[in-house]
Amino acid sequence: MPVRPVQHTASLLQVDSILTHLAGVEALGEVCRFLRHEFLHFRWVGIYLRDGETLRLAAWSGPQASEHVTLPVGQGICGKAARENRTVIVDDVRTAPEYLACFLETRSEIVVPIRVGPTVVGEIDIDGNEVKAYDVSDDRFLTAVALRVAALAEKVQPEVAAGRPPLRGGG
């Protein structure tokens, strides 16, 4: 159930509204919550921010927390996306040796870099419970979301790097 193009504009306007009305990590948490509740195939949504060679979970929304609040760049699917500066879609995590398991029910994953210019400053990480839950339409949509949160991600990165615990963006 990919993101249909007809959903893009309204959803991106909602993301813009969140970023206009909220500040800091709270805005990132609300973006995670909105995405998870708007798109049912997004079962867990997290935003990681880059701190040197480490990815730190800044905000998330899902049924439970991830044990992976920090990840080395280059490790796992998230690390691969940051290292290679590209979206990574995994149709079935059980066939991906680099996958770092978070939840037993996760079957697919998409990780989209958040960039300021050519530099990866973070990423949007989404897990799904179905095989092949994500495709190029999800990538296009999430890339547009990443463009919108990039300036905020860069701004709050020092706060996240200082050890602020990840913010849960609703259930």
Protein Blocks (a to p, Z undefined) as FASTA:
>chain_A
ZZdfklmmmmmmmmmmmmmmpgcjllmmmmmmmmmmmmmklmbccddddehjaccdfbdc
dfbdcfblbccehiajklmmmmnopacddfblklmmklccfbfklmbdcdddddehjbcf
bdcddddfbehkbcfklmmmmmmmmmmmmmmmmmmmmmmmnopacddebZZ
